[in-house]
């Protein structure tokens, strides 16, 4: 199974495709979609949507995981992230992908076994689980990989539970 993990944001949207094989997890691609702050919001959202469509077309994931909106004290930031999440979900729905959404705590729990893990602990586990030499950068890309890993771990647990 190949999963597209996404960490949506207006300035930076992180993405990663993680595959689960009989040999474990492997990273197929990772990166970020950047939009310049001086660009009008509709054009920034259009760029996120178009680039996600291209990633989906190129890598053909089986499913997608998206990080849920983390409550922000800054309403303007929360609104901007909400816009990015909207076009992200639209691109995934247009591609017909099954979508799961996870809170930051659920992602941390799935990747490290502890929902209160700090960013460095999560990043180090990503590096280890994906057999990488270095922690993926920037943080948004690493977060997207963590979301994809979360999807795969939870899917495995759901399968085991359904077989019991």
JOURVEN-V430424 format. One record per residue. RES is the residue in three letters. SS is DSSP state (h for helix, s for strand, l for the rest). PHI is phi in radians with two decimals (none if undefined). NEAR is the number of other C-alpha atoms within 10 Angstrom. Layout:
RES_SS_PHI_NEAR, RES_SS_PHI_NEAR
//
This chain:
UNK_l_none_12, UNK_s_-2.03_21, UNK_s_-2.12_29, UNK_s_-1.61_32, UNK_s_-1.73_32, UNK_s_-2.34_31, UNK_s_-2.10_29, UNK_l_-1.26_30, UNK_l_-2.85_25, UNK_l_-1.28_23, UNK_l_-1.35_18, UNK_s_-2.42_21, UNK_s_-1.95_24, UNK_s_-1.50_23, UNK_s_-2.47_29, UNK_s_-2.72_29, UNK_s_-1.96_28, UNK_s_-2.05_27, UNK_s_-1.91_21, UNK_s_-1.87_16, UNK_s_-2.16_10, UNK_l_-1.14_5, UNK_l_-1.62_6, UNK_s_1.98_10, UNK_s_-1.65_18, UNK_s_-2.47_17, UNK_s_-1.60_21, UNK_s_-1.60_14, UNK_s_-2.79_15, UNK_s_-2.71_20, UNK_s_3.06_20, UNK_s_-2.41_24, UNK_s_-1.86_20, UNK_s_-1.86_16, UNK_l_-2.20_20, UNK_l_-1.16_12, UNK_l_-1.14_10, UNK_l_-1.39_7, UNK_l_-1.40_10, UNK_l_-1.01_10, UNK_h_-0.91_17, UNK_h_-1.00_9, UNK_h_-1.27_12, UNK_h_-1.13_20, UNK_h_-1.15_22, UNK_h_-1.08_14, UNK_h_-1.13_17, UNK_h_-1.02_25, UNK_h_-1.04_20, UNK_h_-1.11_14, UNK_h_-1.20_15, UNK_h_-1.14_23, UNK_h_-1.03_17, UNK_h_-1.16_12, UNK_h_-1.11_16, UNK_h_-1.10_19, UNK_h_-1.11_11, UNK_h_-1.28_9, UNK_h_-1.77_14, UNK_l_0.84_15, UNK_l_-1.15_20, UNK_l_-1.53_16, UNK_s_-2.81_21, UNK_s_-2.45_25, UNK_s_-2.09_29, UNK_s_-2.26_25, UNK_s_-1.28_22, UNK_l_-1.25_20, UNK_l_-1.16_18, UNK_l_-1.49_12, UNK_l_-1.01_9, UNK_l_-1.98_11, UNK_l_-1.25_8, UNK_l_-1.67_8, UNK_h_-1.08_10, UNK_h_-1.13_10, UNK_h_-1.11_14, UNK_h_-1.08_16, UNK_h_-1.13_14, UNK_h_-1.10_17, UNK_h_-1.12_22, UNK_h_-1.06_18, UNK_h_-1.07_18, UNK_h_-1.11_25, UNK_h_-1.08_24, UNK_h_-1.07_14, UNK_h_-1.24_19, UNK_h_-1.10_24, UNK_h_-1.12_20, UNK_h_-1.12_15, UNK_h_-1.06_20, UNK_h_-1.18_21, UNK_h_-1.14_13, UNK_h_-1.06_10, UNK_l_-1.44_16, UNK_l_1.29_11, UNK_l_-1.47_19, UNK_s_-1.11_13, UNK_s_-2.17_17, UNK_s_-2.17_17, UNK_s_-2.02_19, UNK_s_-2.31_16, UNK_l_-1.33_15, UNK_h_-0.96_18, UNK_h_-1.15_14, UNK_h_-1.12_20, UNK_h_-1.14_29, UNK_h_-1.05_25, UNK_h_-1.07_16, UNK_h_-1.19_20, UNK_h_-1.50_26, UNK_h_-1.93_19, UNK_l_1.54_13, UNK_l_-2.47_15, UNK_l_-1.17_16, UNK_l_-1.78_14, UNK_l_-1.07_15, UNK_l_-1.49_11, UNK_h_-1.00_12, UNK_h_-1.13_11, UNK_h_-1.09_15, UNK_h_-1.10_25, UNK_h_-1.10_23, UNK_h_-1.16_18, UNK_h_-1.17_17, UNK_h_-1.04_23, UNK_h_-1.00_19, UNK_h_-1.22_14, UNK_h_-1.12_16, UNK_l_-1.71_20, UNK_l_0.98_14, UNK_l_-1.77_13, UNK_l_-1.25_8, UNK_l_-2.21_11, UNK_l_-1.20_19, UNK_l_-1.08_19, UNK_l_-2.24_14, UNK_l_-1.30_13, UNK_h_-0.97_18, UNK_h_-1.09_23, UNK_h_-1.21_25, UNK_h_-1.09_28, UNK_h_-1.08_29, UNK_h_-1.13_30, UNK_h_-1.10_34, UNK_h_-1.10_32, UNK_h_-1.13_36, UNK_h_-1.11_32, UNK_h_-1.09_30, UNK_h_-1.00_26, UNK_h_-1.00_28, UNK_h_-1.13_23, UNK_h_-1.14_16, UNK_h_-1.19_16, UNK_h_-1.10_13, UNK_h_-1.13_12, UNK_h_-1.11_12, UNK_h_-1.09_11, UNK_h_-1.16_11, UNK_h_-1.10_10, UNK_h_-1.13_9, UNK_h_-1.26_8, UNK_h_-1.47_7, UNK_l_-1.39_5
//
